[in-house]
């Protein structure tokens, strides 16, 4: 419980810190933007003063070097000069290939009116206005906070992905270690049980009982082998998938309620695929157990094996409670379960064995609520 509380608290702290960082970025950019905008207006006011000075200067011998220098230096701010009735008199720093078009000039003037207040020039009996646009640099600055935020979230996404992958890898190592330790722990009592079976045989105990005990001990040995193979690349060999599947299916049939009807069918007695016997048998058992659980001790479960030109198809069908269509993919995710008691690992483990170890496919073929479910496995034919 403390772990979950600490995790939630950490997430809230991270979100709060991110909010503060983003707010500071936006505020800093806004302040810089406003300062830069004020500097551009100051330049345009100097330009307007230069225009006024030139218009009111009647001394032909007076120097205009300062005014000319002002015009030459302000080259990055587009502007349009209009008279009182709105007629365009002149323009600066616009696209020279388009200025012959009155529509282009009017569209630029409309943009300037929306962006900035005009600067009024009064000289003699004339009133004119200088409209101007934000410079390209100022325009690009408006996208700067968005770019920073995107970079920030990209960086966080990378960190999250690395953290998640490390966490998953750590969980996998944990489960692998637990599985191998379980196999090791089971091995000790198994050796002892095998010894006791030898003693029972020597004591002339009924062979029927001894055989059943021996079958279950062998079964425990298979389970231990399965656990020992988790986390390691299994060895695949050409095997008859029909006999292996039938053996696993019939083992559960012999140990299930008599109110459940089991049916096994196959197009052929031999169909070959590259398999690991212990792991593939585990898949068949997981799927069959899930079908039995879904029927709550009463119903029918069938297993059918067929083939096409590319693959061998193993289909397990039950008459259980069914699965909602929205859960067809979710049931194979670790931890997902509809049972009151269950870890939600059986189907996810089956998917991993089929798809990662055997290069096959496993999926819900069809399902109807209160009518049953069909799950199909596809494996490459050899």
Order of alpha helices (4+ residues) and beta strands (2+ residues): alpha-alpha-beta-beta-alpha-beta-beta-alpha-alpha-alpha-beta-alpha-beta-beta-alpha-beta-beta-alpha-beta-beta
